[in-house]
Amino acid sequence: MFAPKESFMTSSVSPNTAANNTSTAAATDNTTAADNLYDAVIVGGGPAGLTAAIYLARARYRVLVVEKNEFGGQINLTNEVVNYPGVERTSGRALTTTMRKQAEAFGAELLLAEATGFELNGDIKTVHTTQGDLRCFGVLLTCGCAPRTLGFPGEETFRGRGVAYCATCDGEFFTGKDIFVVGGGFAAAEESVFLAKYGTHVHILMRTDDFTCAASAADGARANKKITIHPNTEVVEVTGDSVPRSLKMRNNKTGEEIVYNAPNGDTFGLFILAGYAPATGLLCGLIELDHAGNINTDKHNQTSVEGVYAAGDVTIKNLRQVTTAVGEAARTATEMERHLASMQHKLGIIPQHPVSRITASREDRELANTDANATSTTAPAGSAITADSASNATATATSLFDSNTISQLKSVFDRMQRSLVFKLTLDDRPISQELEAYCKQIVSLTDKITIGSTTKVSTSNASGDTDSDVYAPSVHIFTADGNDTGLAFHGVPGGHEFTPFVLGLYNAAGPGQALDDATRTAIQAIKKPTKIQVLTSLTCTMCPDTVVAAQRIASLNNAISAEVYDVSHFGQLKDRYNVMSVPCIIINDGEKIEFGRKSVEQMLAIIR
């Protein structure tokens, strides 16, 4: 149920919210300017971004990596990596976790935030983010790609109700059903094998004659008796009622059309794994892009704007692999050093050097860690607890969380402005015992959170069916004076939901995550009572952003509530709303239903 132990929060970062892009103003007070300035800001925390951070921080430049989702990028979803030189076999997550630790050890700073805009002219650049503005001499764009949509009739209609884009997130919803995978690359080959664990049979639909990935990567799909490969086949349309019932396909060589109808009134799954589109929407008109949105660079990997570089999957290339991303990023970082050094010399400003934990003494490292935890102004950015420890109601805090996580949790709790109270509703299932143990360990780390009450219900009355709307087990968050914050989690907030849960506490108690004045005003202007339910999975990498957005909004408006559900324990909700993908956002008990990762602004657009 829970993810392995890993770092919970990133290194200390304090974005400057009053950026000034002119070199003249920046040089007015060199001491102040250096305190609020980075040599380089890297946008994107995948393998390319982390590699560049390692090289730049090791060269004693102050570098910050901004990542909006999860450090590690798309490769985190890959269960097995066997072609990374020097590493015989590993997972994508294990590989990038090591990269992240290396970057932090050399003094790189990490920030979980979304870039919202860029000011790239002049000697000092500004990266606008949801956590504030960041000033720097150089920007490195390693923002990667996002899953590509195909645009066939029915794709958008059945998104989240049969059409999906993440096998890890949504595969289990199609247990015992036929599954179709669209794509012929590495992702389609690998994920079809994963989906075969759940589906009755898996059909791979590819436009080409054969897989476009390495033959060894496709061997697993070819050998699996539960997988059939259909070359030269494209999706024409998907039709149905509340869920897909029929899939029309066409052979692009013969023109023959084939119609699949789900048997016995059932449905099926259609996973779109047909490549990725570059995440460069914010850069249109600022730097030169090709017709597909990839970034054009010169031989030094500098873009059309001086001091702005790009590396990894977002650039123009024929091969997109972890090895090509890290190699390109290492070379780009080295090229970028020349620009950073020239800016330091030109402006007479040298940003604070990073604190390297590689060369520092043990005492220095301990002091650096203590200072980072004590002064960090960012909200949490990672999560980890273990299954065995969570199931033991008498476990100590150290058995649930590692020492680094405990230290960083305490740092977050110390910054909370108000005290909070957990109110638990439990049934007689083991999952309730896990939630109770979990909450007890949280409150053992701070005097700002207590358990106020525990209500016991029978399992038969805990599902939320008919007259009951309990949905146990659950933890609701109240202020110390008895006011309901509107935030709640149903299940145990482990895995990818641990960070959003702690962020919810931080937002409810204040000061909370930074928001621009316009967004804050828009949230507070909503008068209509609004109930937001977010259905998630603890393994879903797209869910945390959506949960954080919903809870941040609810924390600022008493008319809005945001309750989160681990859908694996609340099948009746899944069935009621025909949910076959997470995150699923349900507004006012079904008045509106949306799917997918959402920012605060996107969530506002849904509920207004």
C-alpha positions as CSV (number, residue, x, y, z in Angstrom):
1,M,0.0,0.0,0.0
2,F,2.8,2.4,0.8
3,A,5.8,3.6,-1.1
4,P,9.3,2.7,0.1
5,K,11.0,5.2,2.4
6,E,12.5,8.2,0.5
7,S,13.2,11.8,1.0
8,F,10.1,13.8,1.9
9,M,11.1,17.4,1.2
10,T,13.5,19.1,-1.1
11,S,16.4,21.3,-0.2
12,S,15.8,24.7,1.2
13,V,14.6,27.3,-1.3
14,S,13.3,30.8,-0.8
15,P,12.1,32.3,-4.1
16,N,12.5,36.0,-4.5
17,T,9.0,37.5,-5.2
18,A,10.2,40.9,-6.3
19,A,12.3,40.1,-9.3
20,N,14.0,42.9,-11.2
21,N,15.3,42.0,-14.7
22,T,17.7,44.9,-15.3
23,S,21.4,44.3,-14.7
24,T,21.7,47.9,-13.4
25,A,19.2,47.4,-10.6
26,A,20.7,44.0,-9.8
27,A,24.1,45.5,-9.3
28,T,23.0,48.3,-7.0
29,D,23.4,46.2,-3.9
30,N,25.7,43.2,-4.6
31,T,25.2,41.6,-1.3
32,T,21.4,41.6,-1.4
33,A,21.4,40.7,-5.1
34,A,23.6,37.7,-4.5
35,D,21.3,36.4,-1.7
36,N,18.3,36.5,-4.0
37,L,19.9,35.3,-7.2
38,Y,20.8,31.9,-8.7
39,D,23.5,31.2,-11.3
40,A,21.1,28.9,-13.1
41,V,17.5,27.8,-12.8
42,I,16.7,24.5,-14.4
43,V,13.1,23.9,-15.4
44,G,12.3,20.2,-15.3
45,G,13.4,17.6,-12.7
46,G,13.8,14.6,-14.9
47,P,17.1,12.8,-15.7
48,A,18.4,15.7,-17.8
49,G,17.6,18.4,-15.2
50,L,19.0,16.4,-12.4
51,T,22.2,15.6,-14.3
52,A,22.7,19.3,-15.2
53,A,22.2,20.1,-11.5
54,I,24.9,17.7,-10.5
55,Y,27.4,19.2,-12.9
56,L,26.6,22.8,-12.1
57,A,26.5,22.4,-8.4
58,R,29.7,20.4,-8.4
59,A,31.3,23.3,-10.3
60,R,30.2,25.5,-7.4
61,Y,27.4,27.4,-9.1
62,R,24.2,28.1,-7.3
63,V,21.5,26.1,-9.1
64,L,17.8,25.4,-8.5
65,V,15.8,22.7,-10.2
66,V,12.0,23.5,-10.6
67,E,9.7,20.5,-11.0
68,K,5.9,20.7,-11.1
69,N,5.0,17.0,-10.7
70,E,7.6,14.5,-9.3
71,F,11.4,14.6,-9.5
72,G,12.5,11.9,-11.9
73,G,10.1,12.6,-14.7
74,Q,8.5,10.0,-17.0
75,I,11.2,7.4,-16.4
76,N,9.8,6.9,-12.9
77,L,7.0,4.9,-14.5
78,T,9.4,2.4,-16.0
79,N,9.6,-0.7,-13.9
80,E,12.8,-2.1,-15.5
81,V,15.8,-0.3,-16.9
82,V,18.4,-2.6,-18.4
83,N,20.2,-0.5,-21.0
84,Y,21.8,2.2,-18.7
85,P,25.6,1.7,-19.0
86,G,27.2,0.5,-15.8
87,V,23.8,-0.5,-14.2
88,E,22.8,-4.1,-14.9
89,R,19.2,-3.8,-13.9
90,T,17.2,-1.2,-12.0
91,S,13.9,0.7,-12.0
92,G,13.4,4.1,-13.4
93,R,12.4,5.5,-9.9
94,A,15.5,3.9,-8.3
95,L,17.8,5.5,-10.9
96,T,16.4,9.0,-10.6
97,T,16.2,8.8,-6.8
98,T,20.0,8.3,-6.9
99,M,20.4,11.2,-9.3
100,R,18.3,13.5,-7.0
101,K,20.4,12.5,-4.0
102,Q,23.6,13.2,-5.9
103,A,22.4,16.6,-7.0
104,E,21.4,17.5,-3.4
105,A,24.7,16.2,-2.0
106,F,26.6,18.6,-4.3
107,G,24.4,21.5,-3.0
108,A,21.7,21.8,-5.7
109,E,18.4,23.1,-4.5
110,L,15.1,21.6,-5.5
111,L,11.7,23.2,-5.6
112,L,8.3,21.5,-6.3
113,A,6.5,24.2,-8.2
114,E,5.1,24.9,-11.7
115,A,6.7,27.4,-14.0
116,T,4.0,29.9,-15.1
117,G,6.0,32.3,-17.3
118,F,9.4,33.5,-18.3
119,E,11.2,36.8,-18.8
120,L,14.3,35.9,-20.8
121,N,15.7,39.2,-22.1
122,G,18.5,41.0,-20.4
123,D,21.4,39.7,-18.3
124,I,19.2,38.6,-15.5
125,K,16.4,36.2,-16.3
126,T,13.2,35.6,-14.3
127,V,11.3,32.4,-14.0
128,H,7.8,32.9,-12.6
129,T,6.5,30.0,-10.6
130,T,3.6,29.1,-8.4
131,Q,6.0,29.4,-5.5
132,G,7.3,32.9,-6.4
133,D,9.7,34.5,-8.9
134,L,13.3,33.2,-9.4
135,R,16.1,35.4,-10.7
136,C,19.1,33.9,-12.4
137,F,21.9,34.4,-14.9
138,G,20.9,31.5,-17.1
139,V,17.9,29.2,-17.7
140,L,18.2,25.6,-18.7
141,L,15.0,24.1,-20.1
142,T,14.7,20.3,-19.4
143,C,10.9,20.3,-19.3
144,G,10.5,17.1,-21.2
145,C,7.3,15.9,-22.8
146,A,3.7,15.1,-22.0
147,P,1.5,12.2,-23.2
148,R,0.2,12.8,-26.7
149,T,-3.5,12.7,-27.5
150,L,-4.7,11.4,-30.9
151,G,-8.0,13.3,-31.4
152,F,-10.2,10.5,-32.7
153,P,-14.0,10.7,-32.1
154,G,-14.7,9.5,-28.6
155,E,-11.3,10.1,-27.1
156,E,-12.3,13.1,-25.1
157,T,-15.8,11.8,-24.4
158,F,-14.6,8.7,-22.7
159,R,-11.5,10.1,-21.1
160,G,-11.4,8.7,-17.6
161,R,-14.2,6.2,-18.4
162,G,-12.4,3.8,-20.6
163,V,-9.8,5.9,-22.4
164,A,-6.6,6.2,-20.3
165,Y,-3.0,7.4,-20.6
166,C,-1.3,5.8,-17.6
167,A,-1.1,2.0,-17.2
168,T,0.3,2.2,-13.7
169,C,-2.5,4.6,-12.6
170,D,-5.5,3.0,-14.2
171,G,-4.6,-0.6,-15.2
172,E,-6.4,-2.2,-12.3
173,F,-9.7,-0.6,-13.3
174,F,-9.9,-3.0,-16.3
175,T,-9.4,-6.3,-14.4
176,G,-11.2,-9.1,-16.3
177,K,-11.8,-6.9,-19.4
178,D,-10.3,-6.6,-22.9
179,I,-7.7,-3.9,-23.2
180,F,-6.4,-2.1,-26.2
181,V,-3.0,-0.3,-26.3
182,V,-2.4,2.3,-29.0
183,G,1.2,2.7,-29.9
184,G,4.3,0.9,-31.1
185,G,7.1,2.3,-29.1
186,F,8.8,1.3,-25.9
187,A,6.0,2.5,-23.6
188,A,3.4,0.4,-25.6
189,A,5.6,-2.7,-25.5
190,E,6.4,-2.5,-21.8
191,E,3.0,-1.4,-20.5
192,S,1.1,-4.0,-22.5
193,V,2.9,-6.6,-20.5
194,F,1.9,-4.8,-17.3
195,L,-1.7,-4.5,-18.4
196,A,-1.8,-8.2,-19.3
197,K,-1.7,-8.9,-15.5
198,Y,-5.2,-7.3,-15.3
199,G,-7.0,-7.7,-18.6
200,T,-8.5,-10.8,-20.2
201,H,-6.5,-10.1,-23.3
202,V,-4.4,-7.2,-24.5
203,H,-4.4,-5.9,-28.2
204,I,-1.6,-3.7,-29.3
205,L,-2.7,-1.4,-32.2
206,M,0.3,0.2,-34.1
207,R,0.3,2.3,-37.2
208,T,3.6,0.8,-38.4
209,D,4.6,-2.6,-39.6
210,D,6.5,-3.4,-36.4
211,F,7.5,-1.9,-33.1
212,T,9.7,1.2,-33.4
213,C,11.6,0.4,-30.2
214,A,14.5,-2.0,-29.8
215,A,13.7,-5.6,-30.5
216,S,14.7,-6.6,-27.0
217,A,12.2,-4.2,-25.5
218,A,9.4,-5.7,-27.5
219,D,10.3,-9.4,-26.8
220,G,8.2,-9.5,-23.7
221,A,5.0,-8.4,-25.5
222,R,5.7,-10.8,-28.4
223,A,6.1,-13.7,-26.1
224,N,3.1,-13.1,-23.9
225,K,0.2,-15.3,-24.8
226,K,-2.3,-12.8,-23.5
227,I,-1.1,-10.1,-26.0
228,T,-2.0,-9.9,-29.7
229,I,-0.2,-7.4,-32.0
230,H,-2.1,-5.7,-34.8
231,P,0.3,-3.9,-37.2
232,N,-0.8,-1.1,-39.5
233,T,-3.9,-0.5,-37.4
234,E,-5.4,2.8,-36.3
235,V,-8.3,3.8,-34.1
236,V,-11.2,5.3,-36.1
237,E,-13.6,6.0,-33.2
238,V,-14.9,4.9,-29.9
239,T,-18.7,4.8,-29.2
240,G,-20.8,3.8,-26.2
241,D,-23.1,5.2,-23.6
242,S,-21.8,6.0,-20.1
243,V,-18.7,3.9,-20.9
244,P,-17.1,2.6,-24.2
245,R,-19.0,-0.3,-25.8
246,S,-17.5,-0.3,-29.3
247,L,-14.2,0.3,-31.0
248,K,-13.8,0.9,-34.7
249,M,-10.3,0.3,-36.2
250,R,-8.9,0.6,-39.7
251,N,-6.0,-1.2,-41.4
252,N,-4.0,1.7,-43.0
253,K,-2.7,-0.5,-45.8
254,T,-5.8,-2.3,-47.0
255,G,-8.4,0.2,-45.8
256,E,-10.4,-2.7,-44.1
257,E,-12.4,-1.6,-41.0
258,I,-12.9,-3.8,-38.0
259,V,-15.4,-3.2,-35.2
260,Y,-14.9,-4.6,-31.8
261,N,-18.0,-4.8,-29.5
262,A,-17.5,-5.5,-25.8
263,P,-19.1,-8.9,-24.9
264,N,-22.2,-9.2,-22.7
265,G,-22.8,-5.5,-22.3
266,D,-19.4,-5.0,-20.8
267,T,-16.8,-2.3,-21.5
268,F,-13.1,-2.3,-22.3
269,G,-10.0,-0.2,-21.8
270,L,-8.2,1.8,-24.4
271,F,-4.7,3.1,-23.4
272,I,-3.1,5.8,-25.5
273,L,0.6,5.2,-25.4
274,A,1.5,6.8,-28.7
275,G,4.4,9.0,-27.7
276,Y,4.8,12.4,-26.1
277,A,4.5,16.1,-27.1
278,P,7.1,18.6,-25.9
279,A,6.0,20.7,-22.9
280,T,6.9,24.0,-24.5
281,G,3.6,25.8,-24.5
282,L,4.8,28.7,-22.3
283,L,7.8,29.3,-24.6
284,C,6.0,30.0,-27.8
285,G,7.1,33.4,-29.0
286,L,10.0,33.6,-26.5
287,I,12.5,31.2,-28.1
288,E,12.7,29.4,-31.5
289,L,10.7,26.2,-31.7
290,D,10.3,23.8,-34.6
291,H,6.9,22.9,-36.2
292,A,6.3,20.2,-33.5
293,G,7.2,22.4,-30.6
294,N,10.7,21.1,-29.9
295,I,13.3,23.6,-29.0
296,N,15.9,24.6,-31.6
297,T,19.5,24.8,-30.2
298,D,22.9,25.5,-31.5
299,K,26.0,23.3,-31.1
300,H,26.4,24.4,-27.5
301,N,22.7,23.6,-26.8
302,Q,21.9,27.3,-26.4
303,T,18.5,28.4,-27.7
304,S,17.8,31.5,-29.9
305,V,18.1,33.6,-26.7
306,E,21.5,34.2,-25.1
307,G,21.8,32.6,-21.7
308,V,18.9,30.2,-22.3
309,Y,19.8,26.6,-22.9
310,A,17.8,23.3,-23.5
311,A,18.6,19.6,-23.1
312,G,16.8,16.3,-23.0
313,D,13.6,15.2,-24.7
314,V,12.4,18.7,-25.3
315,T,15.1,19.3,-27.9
316,I,15.2,18.1,-31.5
317,K,16.6,14.5,-31.7
318,N,16.0,11.1,-33.2
319,L,16.6,9.1,-30.1
320,R,14.9,9.8,-26.7
321,Q,16.5,7.7,-24.0
322,V,17.7,8.3,-20.5
323,T,21.3,7.9,-21.7
324,T,20.9,10.6,-24.4
325,A,19.2,12.9,-21.9
326,V,21.9,12.7,-19.3
327,G,24.7,12.9,-21.8
328,E,23.3,16.0,-23.5
329,A,22.5,17.6,-20.1
330,A,26.1,17.1,-18.9
331,R,27.5,18.7,-22.0
332,T,25.0,21.5,-21.9
333,A,25.8,22.3,-18.2
334,T,29.5,22.4,-19.1
335,E,28.8,24.9,-21.9
336,M,26.6,26.9,-19.7
337,E,29.4,27.4,-17.1
338,R,31.1,29.8,-19.5
339,H,28.0,32.0,-19.7
340,L,27.5,32.0,-15.9
341,A,31.1,32.9,-15.3
342,S,31.0,35.8,-17.8
343,M,27.8,37.1,-16.1
344,Q,29.4,37.0,-12.7
345,H,32.4,39.0,-14.1
346,K,30.2,41.5,-16.0
347,L,27.8,42.3,-13.2
348,G,30.1,41.9,-10.3
349,I,27.6,39.6,-8.5
350,I,28.5,36.1,-7.3
351,P,25.4,34.2,-6.0
352,Q,25.9,32.2,-2.8
353,H,27.9,29.1,-3.4
354,P,26.1,25.8,-2.8
355,V,26.9,23.8,0.3
356,S,28.4,20.5,-0.8
357,R,27.8,17.5,1.4
358,I,30.3,15.6,-0.5
359,T,33.4,17.5,0.7
360,A,32.0,19.0,3.9
361,S,33.0,17.4,7.3
362,R,30.4,15.4,9.2
363,E,29.8,18.3,11.5
364,D,29.3,20.7,8.6
365,R,26.9,18.3,6.9
366,E,24.8,18.0,10.0
367,L,24.7,21.8,10.5
368,A,23.8,22.3,6.8
369,N,20.9,19.9,7.1
370,T,19.7,21.5,10.3
371,D,19.8,25.0,8.8
372,A,18.0,23.8,5.7
373,N,15.2,22.3,7.7
374,A,14.9,25.3,10.0
375,T,14.9,28.0,7.3
376,S,13.1,26.3,4.4
377,T,10.1,28.3,3.1
378,T,8.9,25.7,0.6
379,A,6.1,23.2,1.2
380,P,6.9,19.5,1.2
381,A,7.8,17.8,-2.0
382,G,8.2,14.0,-1.5
383,S,6.8,11.2,0.5
384,A,7.4,7.9,2.1
385,I,6.2,5.4,4.6
386,T,6.2,1.6,4.6
387,A,3.5,-1.0,4.5
388,D,4.7,-3.2,7.4
389,S,5.2,-0.3,9.8
390,A,1.8,1.3,8.9
391,S,-0.1,-1.8,9.8
392,N,1.3,-1.9,13.3
393,A,-0.8,0.3,15.5
394,T,1.8,0.4,18.2
395,A,4.7,1.4,15.9
396,T,6.9,4.3,16.8
397,A,7.3,7.4,14.6
398,T,10.7,6.2,13.5
399,S,9.2,3.0,12.2
400,L,6.8,4.9,10.0
401,F,9.2,7.6,8.8
402,D,13.0,7.7,8.4
403,S,15.0,10.2,10.4
404,N,15.3,12.7,7.5
405,T,11.5,12.6,6.9
406,I,10.9,13.2,10.6
407,S,13.2,16.2,10.7
408,Q,11.6,17.7,7.7
409,L,8.0,17.0,8.9
410,K,8.9,18.8,12.1
411,S,10.2,21.7,10.1
412,V,6.8,22.0,8.3
413,F,4.8,21.6,11.5
414,D,6.9,24.3,13.3
415,R,5.9,26.8,10.6
416,M,2.2,26.2,11.0
417,Q,0.4,29.2,12.3
418,R,-2.7,27.5,13.8
419,S,-3.2,24.2,15.7
420,L,-5.3,21.5,14.0
421,V,-7.4,18.6,15.2
422,F,-7.9,15.2,13.5
423,K,-11.4,13.7,13.8
424,L,-11.4,10.1,12.8
425,T,-14.2,7.8,11.6
426,L,-13.2,4.2,11.7
427,D,-14.9,0.9,10.8
428,D,-13.7,-2.6,11.8
429,R,-11.5,-3.2,8.7
430,P,-7.7,-3.4,9.0
431,I,-7.4,-0.3,6.9
432,S,-9.0,1.6,9.8
433,Q,-6.3,0.3,12.1
434,E,-3.7,1.6,9.7
435,L,-5.2,5.0,9.5
436,E,-5.4,5.3,13.3
437,A,-1.8,4.3,13.7
438,Y,-0.8,6.7,10.9
439,C,-2.5,9.6,12.6
440,K,-1.1,8.8,16.0
441,Q,2.4,8.9,14.6
442,I,1.8,12.3,12.9
443,V,0.5,13.9,16.1
444,S,3.5,12.4,18.1
445,L,5.8,14.6,16.0
446,T,4.2,18.0,16.9
447,D,2.1,19.7,19.6
448,K,0.2,21.6,16.9
449,I,-1.9,18.6,15.9
450,T,-4.1,16.5,18.2
451,I,-6.7,13.7,17.7
452,G,-10.0,15.2,18.9
453,S,-12.4,12.4,18.5
454,T,-12.7,8.9,17.0
455,T,-16.1,7.7,15.8
456,K,-16.6,3.9,15.3
457,V,-19.0,2.6,12.7
458,S,-19.8,-0.9,11.4
459,T,-18.4,-1.9,8.1
460,S,-21.9,-2.2,6.7
461,N,-22.5,1.5,7.4
462,A,-19.1,2.7,6.3
463,S,-19.5,2.6,2.5
464,G,-21.5,5.7,2.0
465,D,-24.4,3.9,0.3
466,T,-28.0,4.7,0.8
467,D,-28.6,7.0,3.8
468,S,-25.1,6.8,5.0
469,D,-22.5,9.2,3.7
470,V,-19.7,8.1,6.1
471,Y,-17.1,6.6,3.8
472,A,-14.9,5.2,6.6
473,P,-12.1,5.1,7.4
474,S,-11.5,8.9,7.2
475,V,-9.7,11.7,8.8
476,H,-11.3,15.2,8.8
477,I,-9.2,18.2,9.6
478,F,-10.6,20.8,12.0
479,T,-9.1,23.9,13.6
480,A,-8.4,23.9,17.3
481,D,-11.5,26.1,17.9
482,G,-13.8,23.5,16.2
483,N,-14.1,24.9,12.7
484,D,-14.2,22.4,9.9
485,T,-11.5,23.2,7.3
486,G,-13.3,21.2,4.7
487,L,-10.3,18.9,4.1
488,A,-10.5,15.2,4.6
489,F,-8.8,11.9,3.4
490,H,-10.7,8.6,3.1
491,G,-8.3,5.7,3.4
492,V,-4.7,6.1,4.5
493,P,-2.7,8.9,2.8
494,G,0.4,6.9,1.9
495,G,2.3,6.5,-1.4
496,H,1.9,9.5,-3.7
497,E,-0.8,10.9,-1.4
498,F,1.5,11.5,1.6
499,T,2.9,14.8,0.4
500,P,-0.5,16.3,-0.6
501,F,-1.9,15.3,2.8
502,V,0.9,17.2,4.6
503,L,0.5,20.1,2.2
504,G,-3.1,20.1,3.1
505,L,-2.3,20.5,6.8
506,Y,0.2,23.2,6.0
507,N,-2.4,25.1,3.9
508,A,-5.2,24.7,6.5
509,A,-3.0,25.9,9.4
510,G,-1.3,28.7,7.4
511,P,0.6,30.3,6.0
512,G,0.1,27.9,3.2
513,Q,1.5,27.7,-0.3
514,A,2.1,31.0,-2.2
515,L,-0.6,32.2,-4.5
516,D,-0.8,35.3,-6.6
517,D,-3.3,37.9,-5.4
518,A,-5.6,37.5,-8.4
519,T,-6.0,33.7,-7.8
520,R,-6.5,34.2,-4.1
521,T,-9.2,36.8,-4.7
522,A,-11.0,34.5,-7.2
523,I,-11.1,31.7,-4.7
524,Q,-12.5,33.8,-1.9
525,A,-15.1,35.3,-4.3
526,I,-16.9,31.9,-4.7
527,K,-20.1,32.0,-2.6
528,K,-21.9,28.8,-3.8
529,P,-21.4,25.8,-1.5
530,T,-19.1,23.5,-3.4
531,K,-18.2,19.9,-2.6
532,I,-15.1,18.6,-4.3
533,Q,-14.4,14.9,-4.2
534,V,-11.1,13.6,-5.7
535,L,-10.7,9.9,-6.3
536,T,-7.1,8.8,-6.4
537,S,-4.8,5.9,-6.3
538,L,-1.7,5.7,-4.1
539,T,0.4,4.8,-7.2
540,C,-0.9,7.6,-9.4
541,T,1.7,10.2,-10.3
542,M,-0.9,12.6,-11.8
543,C,-3.1,12.7,-8.7
544,P,-1.0,14.8,-6.2
545,D,-1.3,18.0,-8.2
546,T,-5.0,17.7,-8.4
547,V,-5.4,16.9,-4.7
548,V,-3.1,19.8,-3.7
549,A,-5.1,22.2,-6.0
550,A,-8.5,21.2,-4.6
551,Q,-7.3,21.4,-1.0
552,R,-5.5,24.7,-1.5
553,I,-8.8,26.2,-2.7
554,A,-10.8,24.7,0.1
555,S,-8.3,26.0,2.7
556,L,-9.1,29.6,1.6
557,N,-12.9,29.4,1.3
558,N,-15.3,28.0,3.9
559,A,-17.9,27.4,1.3
560,I,-15.7,24.8,-0.4
561,S,-14.7,21.4,0.8
562,A,-12.2,19.0,-0.7
563,E,-12.3,15.3,0.3
564,V,-9.9,12.8,-1.1
565,Y,-10.5,9.0,-1.5
566,D,-8.2,6.1,-2.1
567,V,-10.5,4.6,-4.7
568,S,-9.3,1.0,-4.0
569,H,-11.3,1.1,-0.7
570,F,-14.4,2.8,-2.1
571,G,-15.5,0.8,-5.1
572,Q,-19.1,2.0,-4.7
573,L,-17.9,5.5,-5.7
574,K,-16.1,4.2,-8.7
575,D,-19.1,2.3,-9.8
576,R,-21.6,5.1,-9.1
577,Y,-19.7,7.5,-11.4
578,N,-18.3,4.9,-13.9
579,V,-14.7,5.9,-12.9
580,M,-12.0,4.1,-14.8
581,S,-9.2,6.6,-14.4
582,V,-7.6,8.7,-11.7
583,P,-7.6,11.4,-10.6
584,C,-11.3,11.8,-10.9
585,I,-12.8,15.1,-9.8
586,I,-16.5,15.0,-8.7
587,I,-18.2,18.3,-8.1
588,N,-21.4,18.4,-5.9
589,D,-22.1,14.7,-6.0
590,G,-21.9,14.4,-9.8
591,E,-23.1,17.8,-11.0
592,K,-19.8,17.9,-12.9
593,I,-17.1,15.2,-13.4
594,E,-13.6,15.8,-14.7
595,F,-10.4,13.7,-15.0
596,G,-6.7,14.4,-15.1
597,R,-4.0,16.5,-13.5
598,K,-5.3,20.0,-12.6
599,S,-3.6,23.1,-11.3
600,V,-5.3,25.6,-8.9
601,E,-6.3,27.7,-11.9
602,Q,-7.7,24.8,-13.8
603,M,-9.6,23.6,-10.7
604,L,-11.0,27.1,-10.3
605,A,-12.3,27.0,-13.9
606,I,-14.1,23.7,-13.1
607,I,-15.9,24.8,-9.9
608,R,-16.8,28.4,-10.9
